[in-house]
Amino acid sequence: MKNLDDVKETSISELLDYLCEEKVEEKKPTISVTEDTLEEFLNGDYAQQVKAVQFLVNSNLRNYIDILEMFFTKENCHPMLLSDVLEACIDQQIMHEFKINKNGYEMYFIPHYLEMPNDQDGVQEALEYLSQWFKTKEPIFYQMCEEMLLQEAYLQLPLMWEEGDGLEVALSIAKYVYQSWDRMNEFDLLCEKEDVKGIKLLDLMVETIEFE
């Protein structure tokens, strides 16, 4: 019969053996995105689509016009991924007409003729309003509005905000941030001060998308 010390010694020895034992886990092979697997990844789950989009935006998109045509008409494409590809097409000045399904509408666009959000007149107007309302008095609030404005502008591509859209856009962004901060009473005061109560605001995409 083993005494207590023997049991302890045996148990510790077995535990050390277990901890030191090399565990070989069966790993699934990692499949990289290539030209051959690109379309498969674009039609895969969200993680696969992310990899495929990263591959695309780092490539010469003129070599993937057929793939882009397919991608822009996908029904289950995440808006953030769609905006990433659109941004890359604008940056590379792609001169090709694409069809896209956006917010239930079918539209045509040529990336070469689109402007980045920072260059859009409507965005610049909206920034001027937001700066006038918040930049000095509440710089952190202004910064949040600025970030939301630019994010929304990217999500809206290939639609662009033009001159004259700025007030409506700025109020829509301000309302979204006020709601996020649980300060809607201050938004009502802003509308009264600017004499814009009852103005029709935008349905922002940032309010509806799910961030993965």
N, C-alpha and C positions, 0 to 999 in steps of 0.2 A: 504494500500500500504506500502511495506517494505521500510524503509530508507536504505541508503547505508551501514550503520554500520550493520544493520540486515542481509543484503545480504552477507556481508563479513563474519559475524559470522556463518551464515548458511553454506556458502561454505567451510569455514575452518573446521567446524564440520563434514561435509560430507566427506571432504578429509581425515580427521583423521580417521573416521570410515572405509573408504576404505583401508587406509594404514594398519590399525590394524586388518583388517578382515583376518582371517586365510584362506589361500588358500590351499586346499587339492588337490594335483596333483595326477592323476592316474599314478602310476609307473608300468612299466613292470617288471615282476618278473625276477630276475637275475638267469640265469642258469649256474651252475658251471660245470666245466669239471670233469667228473668221468669216470670210466672204461666203463660205459654204453653209455656215450655221446662222448667219445674220438674220435671215427671214424667219427661221425657226424661233430664234430668241425674241424677235419683235412680236411674235404671236404667242409667246409663252407667258409665264406669270410675271408679277411686277418686278421681282429681282432679276429675271432674265431680260426683261425690257430695259431695265436700267443699264445693264451691261451692254446691250445692243445700242442704246442711245449714246453711251460713252464712246463706243467704237465709231459710230457715225460722226459725231461732232469733232472727232479727232482725225477724220478722213477727208479726202477730197470728194465732196458731195456730188460733184459732176459725174463721178463714176457710179453713182447709186441712184440715178433718177427713177428707175423702175421701182426700187425699194421705197423711195420717198413717196412715190405715187400711192403705193400700197399703204404705207404708214399713215398718211394724212387722211385716209378714208376709213381707218380702223374705228370701230365703235367702242372698244374698251380701253382706249389709250388714255393714260393718266394725263390730266392737263399740264402738270409740271413737266413731264417728259416731252409732251407736244411742244410746249413753249421753248424748251431747250433746243429741239431740232429746228424750230422756226428761227430762233436766234442765230443758229449756226448757218442756216440758209441765207439769212439777210447779211450776215458777216462775210460770207463767201460770194455774195452778189450773184446768186444763182438766177440765170435768165431763162426760166422755164415756167410755163403756166401749170399750176397744180389745182386740183379740186380738193376741198376739205369739207368735212362735216363738223360743224361747230354750233353747239347749243341748239341742235335740231334743225339747223339751216345748212344748205349746201351753197358754197361760194367758191369763186375762183380767184387766184392771186398769183402774182409773180414776185418772188422774194426781192429781186433787184430793186423794185419800186417801193418797197416797204421801208419805214424808218424805225430805228431802234427807239424804245420808249423815251430815253433821255432827249432825243431829237424831235419828238412830236410836239407840235405847238400846243395841243390840248394839255399835255403833261406839264409843260413849262408854265402855262397859265394856272393850272391847279396848284403847282408849287408856289407860285406867287401869292395866291389866296391863303394857302396853308401857312406860309411864312408870315404874312401880314397878321393872321389870327393868333399864331402860337409861338413863333420862333423866339421872340424876346421874352414873352411872359412864361411860356412853358416849353423850354427847349427839348426836354425828354419826350413830351407829348408830340411835339413837332417831328422829332426824329422817327417816332413810331409811325406817324402819318406818312412821312416821306417814304419809309420802307414799304408800307402797305400800298402806297400809290404806285411805286415802281413794280412791285410784285404783281399787282393787278394789271398794270399795263402790259406786262409780259404775258400774263395769262389770257389777255384779250386778243393777242396776235392771232391771225393777220389783220384783225380790226385795229384801227388807229383812232386816237382822239385828235380832233382838229381844233383850229382856232374857234373860240366861241363855246367849246365844251368845258372849259376850265372850271367855271363856278359849280356846275352840276357834278363834275368829277370830284372836286375838292370837298363839297358838302357830303357826298356819298362816302368818301374816305373818312372824313371827320366823324360822321355818324357811326361808322363801323368801329372806329377806335374808342369813341365815347361809350358805345355799347360794351365793348370788351373791358372797359375800365369801370363799368357800372355807374356812368355819370350822364345818363341821357337827359337829365334836367338841364345840364349845361348846353347840350346840343340845341334844345328848344330855345334857350336864351340867345344862342348864336344866330339861329334862324330869325328870331325877332329883331335882333340888332341889325342883321343884313337885309331885313325886309324880304325874306325869301320863304316865308312860311307857306307850305302847301306846294312848293316846287317838287316836281317828279324826280326822284332820285334813281340811281342806277341799281340794277341787281348785280351785285359784285360776285365774281366767280370765286374769290377767296373765301366767301361765306359758305360755299357749297361743296368745295372739294375736300377730300380726305387726304391728310398728309400721312404718308406711309412711315 
